[in-house]
Amino acid sequence: MRRRLALGGCAAVLGLLLLRLPPAVSASGSLEAVVRDEGGKAVIDVVVSLTPSGVAPAVPRAAPAVMDQQNKTFVPFVLPVPVGTPVAFPNRDNIRHHVYSFSPAKRFELPLYIGTPASPVVFDKPGVVVLGCNIHDWMVGYVYVADTPYFAKTAGDGTVRLADVPPGAYEARVWHPRMRGEPEKTAKPITIAAGDPARLAFVVALKPDRRAPAPRPHYEERQQSG
C-alpha cells in the first residue's frame, strides 16, 4: 500500500513539474512581410523569397502544380514554383487555346487544344516565364521559378507568411510583373530565429497595367468559327 502511495505521489509531483515547464519552442522560424506601392496601397501577387547567406539551399523535389485557363484567363495570374516543378496547363474553357512562352527560362509551346495535355511542362531553370496564348492576345500569365524553397505570394491585403524556415541569415527579395527595376535592388538582409516571426515591409514602384482588355463576346465567337 505504501509503495502505491509513493508511486502516486511521484506521479502527481511529475505532473506539476510538467505543467510548469515552458511550451516547446519550434526549431524553425518564419517571416511575415507586407508589400505596398508608393501610394501605400497593398499589392497582390508579389513573390517574396528568402535566400540563405552562404551555401545555396537544397530545393526539395517539387510537387506538381497547375496553371488553369478559365474564362479566357490564366489562373492564377502569377504562379510561383521551385525549380524542377512539372506544371499542368488544363484548358477548362469550351474553346481552344494555344499556350506558349518565349522566355529564356523556359521556351515551350502547347498547340491548339481543349482539355489537359498529356504531359506537364517541367520548369527546370530559375527565372520568370511569361505565358501567352497565340489565339487570345489579352491572355497573359507568369510562372516564377524560384531557386530557393522559401517563397510565397502576397494575398489581396499585400501580406504573406513564409513558414518552416530554418534559423539563420537570409536575403529577402520581392518580384512582381509590373515592378520597376530588378529584384536584386529590393534585397534586404534578415535574420530568422526560432519562435516569433521576423517581419519586413517593402515598398515597390509599379509600372501601369498595360494588359489588353478582353474583347466582346461577339468577337470571340467570330474567332472560334473562323
Secondary structure, DSSP 4 states (H G I P E B T S, - for coil): -HHHHHHHHHHHHHHHHHHHSPPPPPS-EEEEEEEEETTS-B-SS-EEEEEESSSPPPPPPPPPEE-EEETTEEESSEEEEETTEEEE--B-SSS-EEEEEEETTEEEEEEEESB--SSPEEE-S-EEEEEEESS-TT-EEEEEEESSS-EEE--TTSEEEEEEEPSEEEEEEEE-TTBSS-GGGG-EEEEE-SSSPEEEEEEE-B----PPPPPPHHHHHHHHH-
